[in-house]
Amino acid sequence: MVTTSQQTGKKKVRTFSASDTEALMLAALAGYHGTSKSAAITNLIKKEFWRVFPSGTETIKPTERARIKE
């Protein structure tokens, strides 16, 4: 199923729960990489997803010409 945001590439605002320490850790990572906290979370999720599923899943496929390490 493809939602409107997936079709247009627009981002959705989401929320998450974190302890004060986890929030500080996230802020430190975002500052280190020069990104927003949202971008830091997204990048961490993408890295972990492709580590766990290097060939993708049924619904999420690697982009064309992506290097896949098995």
N, C-alpha and C positions, 0 to 999 in steps of 0.2 A: 504494500500500500504506500503510495506516495502522497505526502501532504502538500498543501499549498506552499509552505515554507521550503520544502525540499525542492519543489519545482522551480521556485523563483530564486533560491539561494539565500533568502533572507534569514537572519538569525532570530531565534526566539529568546526572550528573557526567561531565565530559570532561576530558582533559588536552591540553596543547599544549607545543610546544618554543619557546623564545625565548632570545635572548642576554641577558646581564645588562643591557645598555643598553636593549633592547626591553622587558624586564620593568620597568625603572625608568620608561620612557616610559608604559607601561600604568598603573603605579601613580600617576604624575602626572596622567594623564587621569582616572582614577577619582576621585582626590582632588579635582580641579577640579570635576567634575560631582557629587560627593558620593555616588558609587555604589561598589559593589564592583568588583573587577577583572573578575569574571565578567560583571557587568551592562555594564561598559564594552565588553568584547569583543562581547557580544551586540548592543548598540546600534550599534556600528561596523559589524558584519556586516549588520544590517538596513538601515542607511543606504546602504551600498554595494550591497546586493542590489536595493533599489528604485530606485537610480540607474541600474544596469545593466539591470534588467528592470522598467520602470515599470508595465507591464500584467501583471506576474507571469509565470509559466511554466505549462506544462501542469498541473503538480501543485500549484503554489503560486499562489493567486489573491489579489488584493487584498481586504481586508475590505469589507463592504458600506458604502456611502457614502464610500469613500475617494476623495480627490481625486487624479486621475491626470493628470500633466503629460507630454505626449508631446514 
